[in-house]
């Protein structure tokens, strides 16, 4: 294993001259070699979370959401804020998905307010995620969010159709479906299944 690590290091040094990347690469190789007997690191998200920058925090939070561990994702987000790390819109998007999975309406309001305060109120993906979460609680907010989306894509239109169906507003869902096509957005399988 050590021989492989040294060869990989030599190849990497020849390919790039960036000292920061080299230092991170060396650390990753050494750490993975110490952790187990394999030539790779089993959980790169865990490794980068130790670096404590917004990308590593976001990677870990997103990973927890993908692994269906929303409670842990929200807890890690709180820790991120406690450590005075500024989230980006991808971080907020992941937390919105976590809070939506937990169905914590009050926490959703707080995360929504944070997103506005941080300037993410025009991010299509953030607004679409909020739209999906609020559709369980308040269609009035859903309508406002939808009209706030600057450039609606197939995902935002599909989310609105789905929200209408979820709340028994079938004629509105059909209207949105037609409006979507009139705006030149082609429905996908998600839109049709809604």
Kinemage of the C-alpha trace (Angstrom):
@kinemage 1
@onewidth
@group {chain A} dominant
@subgroup {mainchain}
@vectorlist {calphas} color= white
{ca unk a 1} P 0.000 0.000 0.000
{ca unk a 2} L 2.743 2.472 0.872
{ca unk a 3} L 4.408 1.766 -2.492
{ca unk a 4} L 1.128 2.586 -4.258
{ca unk a 5} L 0.769 5.781 -2.257
{ca unk a 6} L 4.284 6.919 -3.149
{ca unk a 7} L 3.744 6.148 -6.853
{ca unk a 8} L 0.435 7.990 -6.843
{ca unk a 9} L 2.095 10.944 -5.151
{ca unk a 10} L 4.863 11.065 -7.788
{ca unk a 11} L 2.350 10.933 -10.632
{ca unk a 12} L 0.256 13.622 -9.009
{ca unk a 13} L 3.279 15.898 -8.512
{ca unk a 14} L 4.096 15.587 -12.205
{ca unk a 15} L 0.551 16.335 -13.303
{ca unk a 16} L -0.044 19.408 -11.139
{ca unk a 17} L 1.993 22.072 -9.436
{ca unk a 18} L -0.683 23.355 -7.085
{ca unk a 19} L 0.664 23.143 -3.561
{ca unk a 20} L -2.741 23.369 -1.863
{ca unk a 21} L -4.153 20.475 -3.883
{ca unk a 22} L -0.983 18.495 -3.307
{ca unk a 23} L -1.170 19.014 0.430
{ca unk a 24} L -4.833 17.925 0.482
{ca unk a 25} L -4.053 14.930 -1.707
{ca unk a 26} L -1.187 13.844 0.548
{ca unk a 27} L -3.382 14.216 3.610
{ca unk a 28} L -6.148 12.177 1.952
{ca unk a 29} L -3.742 9.402 1.003
{ca unk a 30} L -2.126 9.238 4.410
{ca unk a 31} L -5.410 9.398 6.260
{ca unk a 32} L -7.026 6.723 4.130
{ca unk a 33} L -4.017 4.460 4.542
{ca unk a 34} L -4.157 4.832 8.302
{ca unk a 35} L -7.912 4.322 8.464
{ca unk a 36} L -8.019 1.032 6.616
{ca unk a 37} L -5.981 -1.216 4.370
{ca unk a 38} L -7.586 -0.073 1.131
{ca unk a 39} L -5.999 2.266 -1.420
{ca unk a 40} L -8.969 4.652 -1.309
{ca unk a 41} L -10.887 6.576 1.304
{ca unk a 42} L -14.282 4.992 1.918
{ca unk a 43} L -16.168 8.180 2.832
{ca unk a 44} L -14.769 11.270 1.075
{ca unk a 45} L -17.642 13.380 2.451
{ca unk a 46} L -16.462 12.582 5.979
{ca unk a 47} L -12.896 13.540 5.053
{ca unk a 48} L -13.874 16.900 3.577
{ca unk a 49} L -16.242 17.677 6.456
{ca unk a 50} L -13.136 17.787 8.637
{ca unk a 51} L -11.785 20.625 6.464
{ca unk a 52} L -14.599 22.860 7.788
{ca unk a 53} L -15.379 25.044 4.802
{ca unk a 54} L -18.803 25.646 3.287
{ca unk a 55} L -18.297 22.972 0.641
{ca unk a 56} L -17.403 20.294 3.174
{ca unk a 57} L -20.259 21.215 5.507
{ca unk a 58} L -22.694 21.233 2.573
{ca unk a 59} L -21.388 17.898 1.298
{ca unk a 60} L -21.925 16.268 4.659
{ca unk a 61} L -25.393 17.791 5.129
{ca unk a 62} L -26.439 16.776 1.602
{ca unk a 63} L -25.065 13.286 2.184
{ca unk a 64} L -27.141 12.901 5.327
{ca unk a 65} L -30.264 14.018 3.474
{ca unk a 66} L -29.548 11.531 0.671
{ca unk a 67} L -29.059 8.774 3.264
{ca unk a 68} L -32.489 9.620 4.687
{ca unk a 69} L -31.066 11.059 7.912
{ca unk a 70} L -32.778 14.469 7.934
{ca unk a 71} L -32.636 14.925 11.703
{ca unk a 72} L -28.852 14.525 11.652
{ca unk a 73} L -28.638 16.899 8.660
{ca unk a 74} L -30.503 19.617 10.558
{ca unk a 75} L -28.306 19.009 13.612
{ca unk a 76} L -25.165 19.369 11.515
{ca unk a 77} L -26.567 22.549 9.957
{ca unk a 78} L -27.073 23.989 13.448
{ca unk a 79} L -23.491 23.060 14.268
{ca unk a 80} L -22.333 24.754 11.059
{ca unk a 81} L -24.103 27.968 12.046
{ca unk a 82} L -22.775 27.670 15.587
{ca unk a 83} L -19.250 27.504 14.128
{ca unk a 84} L -20.017 30.754 12.265
{ca unk a 85} L -19.821 29.202 8.803
{ca unk a 86} L -21.921 30.996 6.189
{ca unk a 87} L -24.095 28.540 4.237
{ca unk a 88} L -24.499 28.823 0.478
{ca unk a 89} L -27.731 28.250 -1.411
{ca unk a 90} L -26.935 24.532 -1.861
{ca unk a 91} L -26.624 24.194 1.921
{ca unk a 92} L -29.975 25.914 2.420
{ca unk a 93} L -31.521 23.746 -0.296
{ca unk a 94} L -30.374 20.579 1.483
{ca unk a 95} L -31.681 21.816 4.826
{ca unk a 96} L -35.045 22.664 3.245
{ca unk a 97} L -35.263 19.084 1.985
{ca unk a 98} L -34.336 17.751 5.434
{ca unk a 99} L -36.917 19.918 7.206
{ca unk a 100} L -39.513 18.954 4.603
{ca unk a 101} L -38.857 15.278 5.252
{ca unk a 102} L -39.275 15.881 8.984
{ca unk a 103} L -42.422 17.986 8.407
{ca unk a 104} L -41.278 20.651 10.867
{ca unk a 105} L -43.353 23.650 9.806
{ca unk a 106} L -41.854 26.100 12.315
{ca unk a 107} L -38.309 25.140 11.359
{ca unk a 108} L -39.241 25.494 7.684
{ca unk a 109} L -40.296 29.081 8.377
{ca unk a 110} L -36.941 29.776 10.057
{ca unk a 111} L -34.932 28.217 7.214
{ca unk a 112} L -37.036 30.145 4.695
{ca unk a 113} L -36.325 33.396 6.563
{ca unk a 114} L -32.624 32.550 6.637
{ca unk a 115} L -32.686 31.931 2.885
{ca unk a 116} L -34.249 35.343 2.324
{ca unk a 117} L -31.780 37.041 4.664
{ca unk a 118} L -28.860 35.416 2.830
{ca unk a 119} L -30.196 36.516 -0.561
{ca unk a 120} L -31.319 33.155 -1.922
{ca unk a 121} L -34.944 34.180 -2.552
{ca unk a 122} L -34.341 34.268 -6.323
{ca unk a 123} L -32.645 30.863 -6.566
{ca unk a 124} L -35.008 28.669 -8.581
{ca unk a 125} L -33.980 25.453 -6.832
{ca unk a 126} L -34.473 26.949 -3.353
{ca unk a 127} L -37.869 28.382 -4.242
{ca unk a 128} L -38.964 25.114 -5.834
{ca unk a 129} L -37.922 23.133 -2.748
{ca unk a 130} L -39.801 25.580 -0.518
{ca unk a 131} L -42.817 25.301 -2.796
{ca unk a 132} L -42.849 21.529 -2.349
{ca unk a 133} L -42.519 21.738 1.439
{ca unk a 134} L -45.137 24.459 1.922
{ca unk a 135} L -47.635 22.581 -0.243
{ca unk a 136} L -48.325 20.396 2.792
{ca unk a 137} L -49.222 23.403 4.971
{ca unk a 138} L -50.287 26.509 3.062
{ca unk a 139} L -51.189 26.787 -0.623
{ca unk a 140} L -51.306 30.575 -0.270
{ca unk a 141} L -47.552 30.629 0.307
{ca unk a 142} L -47.082 28.118 -2.516
{ca unk a 143} L -48.843 30.451 -4.997
{ca unk a 144} L -46.690 33.390 -3.881
{ca unk a 145} L -43.485 31.358 -4.149
{ca unk a 146} L -44.358 30.116 -7.615
{ca unk a 147} L -44.990 33.634 -8.894
{ca unk a 148} L -41.715 34.720 -7.310
{ca unk a 149} L -39.639 32.230 -9.354
{ca unk a 150} L -37.850 34.304 -12.009
{ca unk a 151} L -37.338 31.667 -14.720
{ca unk a 152} L -39.563 28.671 -14.255
{ca unk a 153} L -38.158 25.341 -15.446
{ca unk a 154} L -39.784 21.933 -15.787
{ca unk a 155} L -39.011 21.155 -12.132
{ca unk a 156} L -40.746 24.271 -10.774
{ca unk a 157} L -43.780 23.792 -13.047
{ca unk a 158} L -43.989 20.108 -12.059
{ca unk a 159} L -43.745 21.014 -8.375
{ca unk a 160} L -46.665 23.404 -8.757
{ca unk a 161} L -48.772 20.821 -10.612
{ca unk a 162} L -47.960 18.288 -7.892
{ca unk a 163} L -48.823 20.780 -5.122
{ca unk a 164} L -52.214 21.420 -6.689
{ca unk a 165} L -52.946 17.704 -7.028
{ca unk a 166} L -51.793 17.052 -3.440
{ca unk a 167} L -54.321 19.620 -2.229
{ca unk a 168} L -57.201 18.437 -4.409
{ca unk a 169} L -57.025 21.423 -6.759
{ca unk a 170} L -57.259 19.341 -9.923
{ca unk a 171} L -58.571 22.064 -12.245
{ca unk a 172} L -55.695 24.324 -11.171
{ca unk a 173} L -53.258 21.479 -11.804
{ca unk a 174} L -54.582 21.117 -15.350
{ca unk a 175} L -54.374 24.885 -15.843
{ca unk a 176} L -50.725 24.877 -14.732
{ca unk a 177} L -50.022 21.933 -17.002
{ca unk a 178} L -51.424 23.877 -19.999
{ca unk a 179} L -49.650 27.092 -18.969
{ca unk a 180} L -46.416 25.165 -18.726
{ca unk a 181} L -46.742 24.010 -22.315
{ca unk a 182} L -47.763 27.510 -23.466
{ca unk a 183} L -44.526 28.849 -21.943
{ca unk a 184} L -42.572 26.365 -24.048
{ca unk a 185} L -41.647 24.035 -21.181
{ca unk a 186} L -42.091 20.387 -22.110
{ca unk a 187} L -43.507 18.168 -19.365
{ca unk a 188} L -41.468 15.196 -18.208
{ca unk a 189} L -42.500 11.929 -16.544
{ca unk a 190} L -42.687 13.603 -13.126
{ca unk a 191} L -45.159 16.182 -14.432
{ca unk a 192} L -47.303 13.497 -16.023
{ca unk a 193} L -47.300 11.333 -12.872
{ca unk a 194} L -48.437 14.281 -10.767
